[in-house]
Amino acid sequence: MSACPTSPLPPIALSVVSHGHGVMVQHLLDALAVHGAGGAGVSRVVLTLNLPEPAPVAPTGGWPFVLELRHNTVPQGFSANHNAALVDASEPLVCVINPDVDLRGGNPFPAMVRAVQRQGVGLAYPMQVDENGKLQDSERELPTPWSLLRRYAVKRRETRAEWVNGAMWLLPSPVWQGIGGLNTAYFMYCEDVELCLRLRLAGWTLARADAVVGHAGQRASHRRAGHALWHIRSLLRLWTSAVFWRARALLRRTPTAALTMIE
């Protein structure tokens, strides 16, 4: 894990959405507060409460960043919530993060900022580990019917990092705004795939930062029928989209080494 920078980082606007994840959100904000000392964290956090729940408790002395609370009267999807939170971001960098991401092991932002500032990078992300420290498979191949069959039926290990899950992303604000944020046609599932594909088509690449975060990775679609149905609908929407087919052709022409830049 990289050490804290000697100078403050560029201002970062961070968006997190809670669906009754109050305890996780409190832990995340507490960690951000620790990392915020000396300019090594974010400058503004937009917390969207998608369901009614108490607000997080500030530490003694208050938060070292601006905390904006948004209360939805009607629950919104992943894409709509993050788009609304970051639509007016004036900060040079924006961060999308899940409430179940654990930053207590160290500050990932210095390394992520370095990665996203490299030439041609449109999105930086950290490596993810589970509660036992095992590396998560956050980097994936394009989810075609054939690749999914090989992944789940024969347990084939994927070797191409063509997209990365949306647990934690850092993007330059002009890139985020230039591609229009997330696609709200995807209420849940595949919105992270689709955004990564649009970045590729716009000429940007992804960069894995020299940083590690914890991520529970609940994968509700494997356990709940309703979520599984949402996942299937999102896959069908993706597979019938022009973005999918254009990106598929582009990725098949791209050498493996160029798919993801490594810090």
N, C-alpha and C positions, 0 to 999 in steps of 0.2 A: 504494500500500500504506500502510495506517495505521501510525502510529508506536506504540511500546510505550506502555502506559498509565502514568499517574503513580501509580496505586495498584494493588495486586495484584488479579488477577482472582478471581472465585469459584472454588473448587476444582472441577476437572474430572477425571472418571475416563475414561480413554481405552482403547478396546479395539482391538487389531490382531491379525489372524490370519495366520500364516505357513504356507504350503504349500511349504516348501523355499525361501523367499524370503530367505535369510539375509543376503545383501549388501544388498538393499533395506531390510530391517528395520534393519540396522545404521545405514544412512544416515538413516533416519527417526528412530531414537532419538537419534542424534548431533545432528540438527537440533532435536529436542525439548529436548535438554539445553542447547543454546545459547539457545533461546527461554525456557527455564525460569528464567533469571536474573532476579531482581527480581520474581518472582511473575507473570511474563508468559506462563507456559506451563501445563502440566497438573500435577496433584498426584499422580496415580496412573496407571500404565500397566499394563494386563493384556495380556500377550503370550501368545497361545495357539499352541503349536507343534503344528500338525495332523499333521505328519510328523516323524520323528526328524531332528534337526539340532542343531548346537552352539548354545549360548546366546550372545547378543550380548556384546561386550566393553565393559565400563564405561569411561568416560573417567577420567583421573587425578582423584582426589578423589571418584569415585563419581557416581551419577546424582542429579540434583537433584529427582527424584521417586521415589516408591515404585514399584519394578518387580516385578510378580508374574508368574512364569512358570508356565504350565500346559502339561502334556504329555499329548496325547491318545494313548491306546493304540490306538484305532480312529478314523480320520478322521471328522470331523463336517462338516455343511454350514455355510454362511455364517450362517444364522439361528441354529442351535443353538449355535454357538461364541460369537457375540456376546451372545446371551441369557444363556448361562452366565457369561460374563465380567462382565456388568453387573447380574445379578439382585440382588445385595446391595449395589449402589452406594449409599453414604450421601452422596456429593457432590451438590451441587445441579444439576450439569450432567454429561451423559455425551456422549462423542464416539465415533463409529464411524468407522474410517479404514482404507483399504486400504494394504498394505505398499508399493505402487508409487506412492504419493503423495509428491511431493517438496516439502519445506518450506524448502529451502535458499535460496529467493529472498526470504524474509521471514516474519514471524510473522503467521499469519492469525487467531489466537485473539482479540485485542482486538476486531477488527471483527465476528467471528462472535458473540462474547458480546453486543455492542451490539445486533446484529440479533435474536438470539433472545430478548432481554429486552424487545422491543417488544410492545405489547399485541396479543394474539391470535396470536402466532407460536408454532408448535409445533416448528419445525425450521429451522435456519439452515445455509447451505452456501456455500462459496466458488466463485468462477469457476475453471474448469480450463483449462489450456493444455497443449499437447503439447511435445515436446522442442524444437520449432522456434518455440515461442511462439505457435502458432496456437490460437485459442479453440476448445475442445472443445464438442461438442453435448451437454452433460450435462443440460440442461433439455429435456424432451420432452413431446410430446402423449400423451394416453392411447393405449396401443398396441392399437388395434382392428385387425382384419384389413385394413380399408380404408386406415387411416393407414399401416400397415406397407407395403402395396403401393405407396402413393404415395411413401413415403420411399425404398424400395430400388429400385423399378422405374423411377420417373420422376424420382428425385432431388429431390423436392419439399422445400423448406426449411420446417421446422415453425416455427410462430409462437406457439404456446400453451405456456406453462411449467406443465404440469399435474402433473408429477412430476420428480424429479431423481435421478440415479443415486447409489448408495450409496458412492461413493468416499470422501466425507468429510461427515459430518453432525454437528451439535451440537444436542442436545435438552435441555430441562429434565428432570431426573430424574422429576418427577411425571408429565410427559407420556409419557415412555418407559414408565414403569411402568403408567400408566393405560390405555395401549392394548395392554399385554402384550408389548412389544418386537416383534421380528420373528416372522413366521409360519413355524414350523418345517416346515409342509407343503411349503414351497418349499426343496428341497435346494440348488439353484443356479439363478439367473436368476429375475427377476420379483418376488423378495422385496422389492426396493427400491420397485418400482411399488406393490405391495400395501400396504406400510407407509404410503407417501405418501397412498394413497387412504383408508386408515383414519383418518389424521390429518385429512383433509378432512371425512370423515363425522363426526368427533368435534368439528368446529367450528374446527379449527386451520388456519392457513395456513403457507406456506413463505416463507422470506426469503432472498434472495440478498445475502450480505454483501459489503462493499467490500474484498474480499481475493482473492488469486489464488494458486493452487497448481499445481504441475506434476502431470500424471497421464498415465501411459503408455497406459492404456486398451487392454489387449491383445486383448480381444474374441475369445477362443478359439473361440466358437461359429461364427465365420466361417471357421475353418480346420480344426477337428477334428470328425469325424463324431459322436463320443460327446457332445461338448459341444452340438452342434447338436440332437441328440436331446433332451438335458436341456432345452434352451431351448424346443423345441416342446412338450414335456410341461408345462413351467411355464406357457407361454402358454395351453394348453388348460385347465389348472387355473384360471388367472386368469379366462378368458372364461366359465367355467361357474360362477363364484362369485357369491354375492349381493353381496359387496363391490364387485365390478366393475360390476355393473348399477346399484346404488344410486349409486355414485360417478359413473358416466357420466351419469346423469340430473341429479345435482347440478352437475357441471361444465358441462353444456350450458345450465344456467340462470345460470351465473356469468359476469359480464363479464370480458373478457380482462385488463383492468388489475388485477383483484382476485385473479388466480390466484397470482401470486408478488409479495410485497412486495420492494422494492429499497431497500437501505440508502442 
